[in-house]
Amino acid sequence: MESELKVITPQSTVQQSEPDDSPLLNQEPRTPEPQTQFMVSSQTIEEMEKKYAAYVRHDVYGTMGRGKLPWGEKFLLGLGLVFLLPIRVVGGMTILVIYYVICRVCTAFLAPNREDEQEDYAHMGGWRRAVIMQSGRYLSRVVLFVFGFYWIAETSRSNEVEGQLNNENASRTDQTEELERPGAIISNHVSYLDILYHMSTSFPSFVAKTGNPTNFVAFASGSEFVKLVFGNIELVMYKNKCLGCVYVQRELKSSDFKGVSGVVNDRIREAHQNKFAPKMMLFPEGTTTNGDYLLPFKTGAFLAKAPVLPVILRYPYHRFSPAWDSISGARHVILLLSQFVNYIEVTRLPVYHPSEQEKEDPKLYAENVRNLMAREGNLILSDIGLAEKRVYHAALNGNISMPTVLHQKDD
């Protein structure tokens, strides 16, 4: 996500007939005086928070986790930094090393599965795969416990929910086991912690970026904690292979190269047809929110025409919000691990079977699943995306002018 929130530099300047002394509108490439640094007025902040509501933080720590804290919160944070943070960092590192050793032992003397420049150990069978999966689930839950998620409230909705939006398929009572098996798990995206939860329950495969290992999407390596602590080392790479991550490889464009979309679709169909195949886990929003909103869905997860399992995640909080929206990764990890108790609420909806019309129209399929998740999860539908998130974060850092910020989407 840090790569998502990269600094944005305007590509063009705004032409003005007269010089403008306003620091918010001035785009001259000169070094400003201290008193003319980019500053966001209270009125401008209100406008941005309304426009980019899906990324606004509402916890005690305020915007970007840099708000002014009351003395009581400072005292609790100090206790957490001294007593909780070191224990949790050491505990998390220890668990990750243990799992790395387990993966190494289970894959010893085995060649990884290779498909379209992808390598993984997720397709092996027998006791090796069973040990990797069961230990991965257990240790992922232990990591969550170490991080303060002592209880996880899980709710499963009845199949009546599915019938509200898809009467055609809900009326079928003779569905086979294969038809009931989802090809992919679809979840809203709130934090890098989403991945640890899904690993603790279904241990699915994910989509990750390739190239520079230190720039992996945080969830591809299990958590932002992994990337910050371990950085560019083999542990992260090898764990991803055991998960069966699908890597985005934009530099490969040969005639026989499927691309990530083709590989993901094949994986989804395989998981739907074969109960022993690794499951796919996808976040169709493409980025994280503050947990109250649901962004537009990308259609990649719905192109395979296979059923999907919608899962809704929420992170209730009293002090610090675990949502990874508009706060830096390092600050988020430190504040999260310094909080005494964290919470997750999970709602599992029935497997959603697409109608014939939805199979022929992935956009309709994606939109119907999105509407269902928003209704059942009491989430607010939003029409913004990753581009707006970058603009909002850059504006908070004072890196771009307000006309660009407030009208980026219109352009």
N, C-alpha and C positions, 0 to 999 in steps of 0.2 A: 504494500500500500504506500510505502514511502515513495516508490516510483510513481504511483498514481498522483501523489501530492507534490510532484516536483514543481520547482519555481517556473512560473510562466513569464516570459519576456515578450512584450508587444513586438509584433513584426512590422508594424507601421505606426507612424505618428499621426495625430489629428491635426489637420491644417487649420490654422487660426489666422484671422486677419489682423488681430491685435495681440500683443504679448499678454500672457495670462500669468498673474502672480500667484494664483491659487496652487498650493502644493499638490492638491488632489488631481488637478487637471493638467499640470505642467509636465510635459513629456520630453523636455530638453535633456540631452545626454550630458548635463553638467553635474558636478557634485554639489548637492544642496547644502546650505548652511544647516546647523542643528535645528534651528527653529522652523525650517521649511521642509523637514522630513515628511514623507508621506504619513498622514494621520487620517483616521477614519472618525468622523464626527458621530455623535450619538444618533442623529437623524439618519446618517448613511448606514450605520450598523443596524438600525431597525429595518431599513429597506432591504438590506442584504439578508437578514434573518428571516424576513417574510418570503423573499424570493428563493432562498436556499434553505428552507425550513428542514429539509430531510437531513441536513448535515450540521444543524445547530445543537450544541451541547446545552443541557439544562441542569447539570449537576452542581454541587457546591463549588467545584473547581473552575466553573465558568468557561468562557471561550478559550479553546485550545489548551485547556487545563492551566491557564495562567491567571485566573481570577484572584482577587484579594480574599484571603481566607480568614474566618473568625478565629480567635485565640483557641477556642475549644477544638476546632479542626486541626489547627497547627500542632496542638499537643498530641492528638490521636495520630496524625501523620508522622510526627517525630517518633512515637513509640513503634509504629509500623516499620519505619526506616531502620530503626536500631535492632528490633527483635525479630520481625517477620521477614523482611526482605532478604537478609543473608541466608536464613534457613531455607526459604523457598527457592532461592537461586541454586543453592547447593543441592537441595532435594531434586529440583527439576533436572539439573545437569546429570546427577547420578542416575536417575531413571532413564534418561535418554542414552547414556552410555551403556546401561544394562541392556536396553532394547537393541542397540547397535550390535552388541556381542551376540545376542540371540539370533539376529538376522544373519550375521556372519557364519555362525555355526550351522544354521538351517540351510544356507545356500552354499556351503562348502562343496567344492568339486562340481558345482553345477554351472552351466552356461546360461545366461539370461535369455529370456524369450525376446526375439528381435522381429520387429514389424515396422516397416516404413521408417527406418532410422530411429525407432523407439526401442528402448531396452527396459525390461522389467522382470521381476521374479513373481509377479502376481498370478501367473498362469500355471505355475507348477502345482502338483496335487500331492496327495498322501499326507503323511504325518508332518512333513516340513511346512507345508502351507497351513495346516491346522495349528501348529505351534506358533507360527508367525502371526496368524490372525488372532488367536485367543490371547496370546501374550500382549499383542498390540492393543486389543480392546481393554484388557485389564490395566495395563500400564498407562494408557491414555486417561482412564478414569482416575487412577492414582495421581497423575499429574494435575488433573482438575481439583482433586481433593487437596493436594499440596498447595495449590493456588487459591484455596479458600472456598471452593465450590463443594461444600460438604453435603448438600442435598440438591437433587435435581427433580423438579416437579414435572412429571410427564403425563400427558393426557392423550388418549386415542379416541377420535371421533368415530361414530358408527357409520355404516355404509349408507345411511339415510342422507348424509351430507352430499355424497356423490350424486344421488338422484336429483338433488335440487337443480343441478346444472346440466346433467347428462342423463335424461330419462331413457334414451334409447338403449344404453348399455346397462343401466341399473336394473332393467326388467329381465336381464338374462340371469337365470338361476342355474344353468348348466355349464357355467364357465369352467374350463379345465384349469389345472394348476399352473400351466404355462401362461394362460391368459391372465391369471391373477398376479403373476410375478412381474413387478415393475422393471423397466429397462434402466431407469435412472431415478435417483433421489433428487428432488428439487427443493431447495431451501432458500429462504430469505437470508441476506448476508448482513450481519451486524458487527462481527468482530473476527479476528483471527482465532478466537476461542471456539468459533463454530466448528472448525475442523477437528479440534480435540474432542468435542462432544460426538460428532459423527464417527470419528475413529473409535470411540468407546462403545458405540452401539452396533454399527454395521461394517466398520473398517473398509470404506470404499476407496476407489481410485479418484484422483482429482486431475485438474488441468493446471500445468505450471509453465512458467517461462523458462526458456533455455538461453544460453549465451554466457553471461556473467553470473556464476553461481551466487554471488553476493546480492544480486538483484532479483532473486526468486520472489515470486509473489509469496507473501508471508504464509498464507495457508498451505502452500505447496510443501513447505518444510515443517508443517505441523503447528507452528506458532511463531509469532514475532520474537518470542523469547529465544527460540532456537537460533534465529538469524543474528540477533544482537549478541548472544553469548558465544556462539560457535563460529559465526561468520563463514568464510569459504573453506570448509573442510569436508572430508570424505563422509563423515557421519550423516550430514544432511543429504548428500547425493545418494548414499546407499539406502537410507530409509525411504526415500522417494521411490527407488526401484522396487522395494518390497511392497510399497503401497500400490504400485502399478501406475504411477503418475503419467499422464500424457503431456508431452512437452510441445510447446509452441515453437516451431522452428521456421521462422520467417525467411531465413537465408537460403533454405532449400526449395528450389522451384523446378526440379527436374520433371520430365514428362511422366515418370512413374511414381511421382511423389503425391500421396493422397492429400496431405495437409492435415492440420489438427482436426478440422471438422469431419473429414472422412474417417479418421481413426476413431474419434469419439462416437460417431454414428455406428461404426462397426462394433465398438465396445458395448454400446447401449443395446443393440440387437442381440449381441451374444449373451449379455446378462439377462435379457428377457427370455431367451430360448434355453439357456443352460444354467441351472441353479448353482453349478460349481464355478461358473465364470465370475471374475471380480466385478463388483457393482461399481457403477459410475455415480459420482456425486457432483452436482453442478449448481452454481449460483448464477441464475440467468440475469440478475440485476447487473452484474459486472463490476460492482464495487460495494462498499459498505455504507450503511446509513446509521442514524442514531437509534434505530429500532422502532420508531413510530410510523415509518413510511415504507411504502413498497414502490420501487422504481420500475420503469418499463422493462419487460423481459426481452432478452435476446432470444432468437429462435433456434440457436444451435442445439439445445437440448430436446427440441421437438421435431427435428427433421427426420428422425429415425421412425416416426409414426408408432412408437412403442408406448405402452402405459407408463406413467410416472407416479412416484410417491411424493406428495407434497408434505413438507415438514416446516413448521413455523417456530422460530426461536425468539425468545424475549429475555432480557436481562434486567429484572427489577433491581432498584438500587435505592439507598438512602443517602449516601454521600458521594461516592465516585461511580460514574457510569462506565461499565465495561465496554460500551459501544466504541468502536474505533472509527470515528467519523472525521473530525477535523482537529486531531491532536497527533503530535509526533509519536513515532513508535517507541522511542526510548522513554519519553515522559509517561506514555500510557502504561508500559510494562512496570515501571517503577511505582507509579501510583496504584496500579492494580494489585501488585504483590505486597503493597503496604497496607492494604485494606483488610480488616480482620475477617469479614465474611462476604462472599459474593454469591449471587443467585442466578439460576437459569430456569426458565419455564419453557417446556417443549409441548407443542401440539402436533400430533400426527394425524393427518387426514387419510381417508381411504385411498387406495390405489385409483388413480384417475385414468379411465379408459377413453381414448379419443373416439369421437364419432367419425364416420366416413368423411364428412365435410371437414372436420378438423385435421384428419390425416392428409387431406389434399391442400390444406391451408395452414402451414405452421404458425403464421401470425395469429390466426384465429385460435388455434390450439393454445399458444402461449398466453394470449390475452384472457382466455376463459379460465385457465389455471391460475393466472394472476388475480383475477377477480374473485375466484373462490378463496384463495389464500387471504386476500385482503378482508373479505367478509368474515371468514371464520376466525381470523387472527385479530380482528378489529384494528386493521392497519389502514393508514391513509394513502390513497393512490397519488403518486407524484409523477410529473412528466419530465423531470430533469434527469441528468445522468452524470457520467464521469467527467465530461468536459466542464459542466457547471461546478462540479466539486473542486476541480483544479482552479477554476477562476475564483471561487469563494475562498479557498485556502490561500491563494496568492494575494487576494485582497486583504485578508487578515494580517498577512505579513508585510503589507505595504509595497508589494512588488509591481502592481499595475494600477492604472488610473481608473477612476470610478466609471466614466462612460463605457470603457471596455468591460468592466465588471458587470455593470447593470444591463448591458445590451449584447453580451456575448452570444446568447442563444439566437437573438434576432438576426445577427450577422451570419 
